[in-house]
Every structure is written in C-alpha cells, then in structure tokens.
Amino acid sequence: MTPPFPEPTSPAPGRAEVFLRYLDYFRETVATKVSALPDAELRHSRLPSGWTPLELVKHLRHVELRWIEWGFQGHDVGDPWADRRDDRWYVAPAETRDDLLDALRTQGAHTRAVVTGNDLDTRGAPGPRWDGAEPPPLERVLFHLLQEYARHAGHLDVVTELSGGPVGE
C-alpha cells in the first residue's frame, strides 16, 4: 500500500526523515502501479524506447544499489550495472514481478538504515562510483535518488494509463 504523499506541512523530526518519506512514497507508488498491471503488460513495452515495467523496477533497485551501497558506502556489489544488457535495461525471463518488487523494497530498507545511521553531511566513501571525483555528501546522493524516482514514477504513470491500469497518484 502506498504511504500518503509527504505533504510539506507534515511535521518531520529532521531533513533525513523528509528524504526517506519521499523515497518510500515514490518506491511504493511504483510498486503499486506495477502490481496493478496485468501479467501481459509487465514484459511488454508501449513506448518507442522499449523499456518494460519490470525493467523499470529492476533499474530503480539498481539505482539505489549504485548510489547507496556502491557509491556512498563504497561496498563491492559485484556488477553494479546488472540491470543492463546490450546498453539497455534487462530482466531475465525467470525474474518475476514479486521477486523484483521484493528486491526493490529490500534495497529501500537498506537505504533507510544507511540514512538513519548517518548525518546528511557525511561524504561517501571514495571508490569507483565517483570516477576519481570527491564523493558527495549523503544529502546530494538522496537528492539524486529522489529525482530518479520522481522522473521514473511519472514515466510509469503514462505506461500504466496506456495499459489500462490505475492513473494518477
């Protein structure tokens, strides 16, 4: 179930919680929309670019993995680009909606733990994610994650409407 939209007037104990509420909201909005789609629409694209709803879910999970675990934390995550094949998003035939949504939510829980355990001014660990540049603070990483989720949730709104699924927030 999608949490309520984090209204700007809703009290929050701090900036980190504001980020987390928006991330939770957008993540669950994506999950709700994908859950409402018929199975036939999950691996079908209605757009010239060719991405599918399941590919979008896997991509967003990997976006969080790349920015939080590989980037901010500096962890070795194996292949941080495992959501891609031949320069486009990819979902293997055996990957299911439930598995991909579970992975997305698990990644979100990890993000929440990292954010609640660090100050927003804390800089990320040096590593290959930053390609030699100084790692950004956690707050900048979270801004990037929010724009990714908001942009892609909007893309999914269009696809869901074209597929006969629920529209709007």
C-alpha positions in Angstrom: 0.0 0.0 0.0 1.3 3.4 -1.0 2.0 5.7 2.0 0.4 9.1 2.0 2.1 11.8 0.0 4.6 13.5 2.3 3.0 16.9 2.4 5.4 19.8 3.0 3.3 20.8 6.1 3.6 17.3 7.7 6.0 17.6 10.7 9.2 15.5 10.5 11.9 15.1 13.0 14.6 16.2 10.5 15.7 16.5 6.9 16.7 12.9 6.7 13.2 11.8 7.5 11.8 14.1 4.8 14.0 12.4 2.2 13.0 8.9 3.5 9.3 9.7 3.4 9.6 10.9 -0.2 11.7 7.9 -1.3 9.2 5.5 0.4 6.3 7.2 -1.2 7.8 7.0 -4.8 9.1 3.5 -4.3 5.7 2.3 -3.2 3.9 4.3 -5.9 6.0 2.4 -8.5 5.3 -0.9 -6.7 1.5 -0.3 -6.6 1.3 0.7 -10.2 3.3 -2.4 -11.4 1.3 -4.6 -9.1 -1.9 -3.4 -10.7 -0.8 -4.2 -14.3 -1.9 -7.4 -16.0 0.8 -10.0 -16.4 0.8 -9.5 -20.2 1.8 -5.8 -19.7 4.8 -6.5 -17.4 7.2 -7.5 -20.1 5.6 -5.6 -22.9 6.6 -2.0 -23.9 4.2 0.6 -25.1 6.9 3.1 -25.7 9.4 3.7 -28.6 12.3 3.5 -26.2 11.3 -0.1 -25.5 11.6 -0.4 -21.7 9.1 -2.5 -19.8 7.5 -2.0 -16.3 9.6 -4.9 -14.9 12.8 -3.4 -16.4 11.9 -0.1 -14.7 11.5 -1.8 -11.3 14.8 -3.6 -11.6 16.5 -0.4 -12.8 15.3 1.5 -9.7 16.5 -1.2 -7.4 19.9 -0.9 -9.0 19.9 2.9 -8.9 19.6 2.7 -5.1 22.3 -0.1 -5.0 24.7 2.1 -7.1 24.2 5.3 -5.2 23.9 4.0 -1.6 25.9 0.7 -1.4 28.4 1.0 -4.2 28.7 4.8 -4.0 28.1 6.2 -0.6 29.1 3.1 1.4 31.9 2.1 -1.1 30.9 -1.6 -0.9 31.8 -4.1 -3.6 28.4 -5.0 -5.1 29.6 -7.3 -7.8 28.1 -5.9 -11.0 26.5 -2.6 -10.2 25.2 -2.4 -13.7 23.4 -5.8 -13.6 20.1 -4.1 -14.6 21.6 -3.6 -18.1 22.5 -5.8 -21.1 23.5 -4.6 -24.5 23.2 -1.0 -23.4 19.5 -1.2 -22.3 17.6 -2.3 -19.2 17.2 -6.1 -18.9 15.1 -8.5 -16.9 15.8 -12.3 -17.3 12.8 -14.5 -18.1 13.0 -16.2 -14.7 12.7 -12.9 -12.8 9.2 -12.3 -11.5 7.2 -9.3 -10.5 7.2 -10.5 -6.9 10.9 -11.1 -6.8 11.8 -7.7 -8.3 9.4 -5.9 -6.0 10.8 -7.7 -3.0 14.3 -6.8 -4.1 13.2 -3.1 -4.6 11.7 -3.0 -1.1 14.7 -4.7 0.5 17.0 -2.2 -1.2 14.8 0.5 0.2 15.1 -0.9 3.7 18.9 -0.8 3.3 18.7 2.8 2.2 16.6 3.7 5.2 19.1 2.0 7.5 22.0 3.9 5.9 20.3 7.2 6.1 19.2 6.9 9.7 22.7 5.8 10.6 24.5 8.8 9.0 24.4 12.5 9.1 23.3 14.1 5.8 26.6 16.0 5.6 28.6 12.7 5.7 30.6 12.3 2.5 30.5 8.9 0.7 33.4 6.6 0.6 36.0 7.0 -2.2 35.6 4.4 -4.9 34.9 3.6 -8.5 31.4 5.1 -8.3 32.8 8.6 -8.2 35.4 8.1 -11.0 38.1 9.9 -9.2 35.9 12.9 -8.0 35.4 13.7 -4.4 32.5 11.7 -3.1 29.3 13.8 -2.5 27.6 14.1 0.9 24.7 11.8 1.6 22.2 14.7 1.1 23.3 15.1 -2.5 23.0 11.3 -3.1 19.5 11.4 -1.7 18.5 14.4 -4.0 19.7 12.3 -6.9 17.7 9.3 -5.8 14.6 11.4 -5.4 14.8 12.8 -8.9 15.3 9.3 -10.3 12.2 8.0 -8.6 10.0 11.0 -9.3 11.0 11.0 -13.0 10.5 7.3 -13.5 7.3 7.2 -11.5 6.0 9.8 -14.0 7.1 7.6 -16.9 5.3 4.7 -15.3 2.1 6.8 -14.9 2.0 7.1 -18.7 2.7 3.4 -19.3 0.1 2.4 -16.7 -2.5 4.6 -18.3 -1.8 3.2 -21.7 -2.1 -0.3 -20.3 -5.5 0.3 -18.8 -4.2 0.4 -15.2 -4.8 3.0 -12.5 -4.0 6.6 -13.3 -2.8 9.5 -11.1 -1.2 9.3 -7.7 
